[in-house]
Amino acid sequence: MYGRLARNQELLQGVLAGVRELRGADYAVCVPYPYLAQAQSLLQGSNVAWGAQNLSPNEEGAFTGAVAPGMLTDFGCKFVIIGHSERRGLFHESNEVASAKFDAAQKAGMTPIFCVGETLAERESDITEQVVATQLDAVLDRAGVQALSNAVIAYEPVWAIGTGKTASPEQAQAVHAFIRRRVGGHDPEVAEKLCILYGGSVKAANAEALFGMADIDGGLIGGASLVAEEFVAICRAAQK
């Protein structure tokens, strides 16, 4: 929940200038709802896609304050973040709600960025794989494994975001490999092509080491995305 019109313009223009010649990876920004029109205006025709941070699972209706999938596609959204740890934790979104939003996003023609991940208490209880599997299975059970052919998975170790604790590239890789194996148990081809992003405080300083891991295909960037130079440096690491 950051941004103002003037600040957004400066940030997005900085990102555009920095990644214009970087054709070795895919880039996208997911902005707060009020700024979708601004993002569309600034980014259309560029190599940076745009999307939203959430959506309602309902197509329309008496849901005051909610935003429908079709409202996002009206503004050219290609992506939407689903099940982010802050939505799950602060707003108590269940696996069932997250999977319904995943389904709604795809039906509207968007690519969901579906987030999974464990808290510190869950990691210390050694149930990381169980938690991640349950979150992932909610989508697999509802939409089927083929739905992941048009989706992105993002692993967020909640315990390593804004806590001062950090996950090593090897720790991140272990969970990414687990996710790919889990999907591979349903369809090896879908698993092989699946894009799995890492969302645990990626910065310019650690991006190259993280992206060098076999099953880490990119990053879901939080705080570092608010500084154009930092975000562009991460994009450079991704295109390598």
C-alpha positions in Angstrom: 0.0 0.0 0.0 2.5 2.6 -1.3 2.3 5.2 -4.1 1.1 8.6 -5.2 0.6 9.7 -8.7 3.7 11.8 -9.0 5.9 9.2 -7.2 4.4 6.4 -9.3 5.3 8.2 -12.5 8.9 8.7 -11.5 9.2 5.1 -10.4 7.6 3.6 -13.5 9.6 5.8 -15.9 12.8 4.8 -14.1 11.8 1.1 -14.4 11.0 1.5 -18.1 14.3 3.2 -18.8 16.2 0.6 -17.0 14.6 -2.6 -18.5 13.9 -1.3 -22.0 16.9 -3.1 -23.4 16.7 -6.2 -21.1 15.0 -8.8 -23.3 16.2 -11.9 -21.4 13.3 -12.1 -18.9 9.7 -11.0 -18.3 8.9 -8.0 -16.1 5.6 -6.9 -14.5 4.4 -4.5 -11.8 1.3 -5.1 -9.7 -0.1 -1.8 -8.5 -2.9 -0.7 -6.1 -6.3 -0.5 -7.7 -6.5 3.4 -8.0 -3.3 3.4 -10.1 -4.2 0.8 -12.7 -5.2 3.5 -15.3 -1.9 5.3 -14.7 0.1 2.1 -15.1 -1.7 1.2 -18.2 -1.1 4.6 -19.7 2.6 4.6 -18.9 3.4 0.9 -19.7 1.3 0.0 -22.7 3.5 -0.9 -25.7 6.5 -1.5 -23.4 8.2 -4.7 -22.3 6.7 -4.3 -18.8 3.3 -5.8 -18.1 1.1 -4.7 -15.3 -1.5 -6.2 -12.9 -3.3 -5.9 -9.6 -2.5 -7.1 -6.0 -5.9 -8.8 -5.4 -9.4 -9.4 -6.7 -12.8 -10.6 -5.8 -13.7 -14.2 -6.7 -17.2 -12.8 -7.8 -17.9 -11.6 -11.3 -20.2 -8.8 -10.0 -22.9 -8.2 -7.3 -23.6 -6.5 -4.0 -20.0 -6.7 -2.6 -19.3 -3.1 -1.7 -15.7 -2.3 -1.7 -14.6 -5.3 -3.7 -13.1 -5.3 -7.2 -14.2 -7.8 -9.8 -11.9 -9.6 -12.3 -13.5 -7.9 -15.3 -12.8 -4.5 -13.7 -9.1 -5.4 -13.8 -9.1 -6.6 -17.4 -10.8 -3.4 -18.4 -7.5 -1.7 -17.5 -5.4 -4.3 -19.4 -4.2 -6.3 -16.4 -2.3 -9.4 -17.4 -1.4 -10.5 -13.9 -3.0 -10.5 -10.4 -1.4 -11.6 -7.1 -3.5 -14.2 -5.3 -3.1 -15.5 -1.7 -0.3 -13.1 -0.7 1.0 -13.8 2.8 -0.4 -10.4 4.0 -3.8 -11.3 2.6 -3.7 -14.7 4.2 -2.4 -13.3 7.5 -3.8 -9.9 8.0 -7.1 -10.4 6.2 -7.6 -14.1 7.1 -8.0 -15.4 3.5 -8.3 -19.2 3.6 -7.0 -21.6 1.1 -10.5 -22.0 -0.2 -10.9 -18.3 -0.8 -7.4 -18.1 -2.5 -8.2 -21.0 -4.8 -11.5 -19.4 -5.7 -9.7 -16.2 -6.6 -7.2 -18.2 -8.7 -10.1 -19.7 -10.6 -11.8 -16.3 -11.1 -8.6 -14.7 -12.4 -8.0 -17.4 -15.0 -11.6 -17.3 -16.2 -11.2 -13.6 -16.7 -8.1 -14.2 -18.9 -5.4 -13.1 -16.4 -2.4 -15.0 -15.1 -2.6 -15.6 -11.4 0.6 -15.2 -9.3 -0.3 -17.6 -6.6 1.5 -17.2 -3.3 2.4 -20.0 -0.9 4.7 -20.0 2.2 5.1 -20.8 5.9 5.3 -18.7 9.0 8.2 -18.8 11.5 6.2 -21.0 13.8 5.4 -23.4 11.0 9.1 -23.6 9.9 10.3 -24.2 13.4 7.7 -26.9 13.8 9.2 -28.5 10.7 5.9 -28.5 8.7 7.0 -26.2 5.8 6.3 -28.8 3.2 3.0 -29.8 4.7 1.8 -26.1 4.8 3.0 -25.4 1.2 1.4 -28.6 0.0 -1.9 -27.8 1.5 -1.9 -24.3 0.0 -0.9 -25.7 -3.4 -3.4 -28.6 -3.3 -6.3 -26.1 -2.8 -5.6 -25.0 -6.4 -4.8 -28.4 -7.8 -8.0 -29.8 -6.3 -10.2 -27.0 -7.6 -8.7 -26.2 -11.0 -6.6 -29.2 -11.9 -2.9 -29.3 -12.7 -3.4 -28.0 -16.2 -4.5 -24.7 -14.8 -0.9 -24.2 -13.7 0.1 -24.0 -17.4 -1.2 -20.5 -17.2 -0.1 -19.5 -13.8 2.9 -18.5 -11.7 3.7 -19.8 -8.2 5.5 -17.5 -5.8 7.1 -19.0 -2.6 7.1 -16.5 0.3 8.8 -17.6 3.4 6.8 -15.4 5.7 9.4 -15.8 8.4 12.1 -14.1 6.2 10.1 -11.0 5.3 10.8 -7.9 7.4 11.9 -9.9 10.4 15.7 -9.6 10.1 15.9 -13.3 9.4 17.0 -14.4 6.0 16.6 -17.6 3.9 19.7 -18.8 2.2 19.5 -19.6 -1.5 19.8 -23.2 -0.6 16.8 -23.0 1.8 14.7 -21.3 -0.9 15.8 -23.8 -3.5 14.7 -26.7 -1.3 11.1 -25.4 -1.1 11.0 -24.5 -4.8 12.2 -28.0 -5.7 9.5 -29.5 -3.4 6.8 -27.4 -5.2 8.0 -28.6 -8.6 8.0 -32.2 -7.4 4.5 -31.8 -6.0 3.2 -30.5 -9.3 5.3 -33.1 -11.2 3.4 -35.9 -9.3 0.3 -34.7 -11.3 2.0 -33.8 -14.6 5.7 -33.7 -15.2 5.5 -31.5 -18.3 3.5 -28.8 -16.4 6.0 -29.0 -13.6 9.0 -28.6 -15.8 7.5 -25.4 -17.5 6.1 -23.9 -14.3 7.5 -20.5 -13.3 8.2 -20.5 -9.6 9.2 -17.1 -8.2 10.9 -16.4 -4.9 9.3 -13.8 -2.6 11.6 -13.6 0.4 13.1 -10.2 0.5 14.9 -10.3 -2.8 17.4 -7.4 -3.2 20.0 -6.5 -5.8 22.7 -7.9 -3.5 21.2 -11.4 -3.3 19.2 -11.7 -6.6 22.0 -13.3 -8.6 22.7 -16.0 -6.1 19.0 -16.8 -5.7 18.2 -16.8 -9.4 21.2 -19.1 -9.9 19.4 -21.9 -8.1 17.9 -24.6 -10.4 14.3 -24.2 -9.4 14.1 -20.4 -8.7 12.8 -18.8 -11.9 12.6 -15.2 -10.8 11.4 -13.0 -7.9 8.2 -11.5 -6.5 9.7 -8.2 -5.3 8.4 -6.3 -2.3 10.2 -3.3 -0.8 13.0 -3.3 -3.4 10.4 -2.6 -6.1 9.8 0.9 -4.7 13.3 2.0 -5.8 13.7 2.0 -9.5 17.5 1.4 -9.4 17.2 -1.5 -7.0 14.4 -3.1 -9.0 16.2 -2.7 -12.3 19.3 -4.3 -10.8 17.2 -7.3 -9.8 15.9 -7.4 -13.4 19.4 -7.5 -14.7 20.2 -10.4 -12.5 17.0 -12.2 -13.7 17.9 -11.8 -17.4 21.2 -13.5 -16.8 
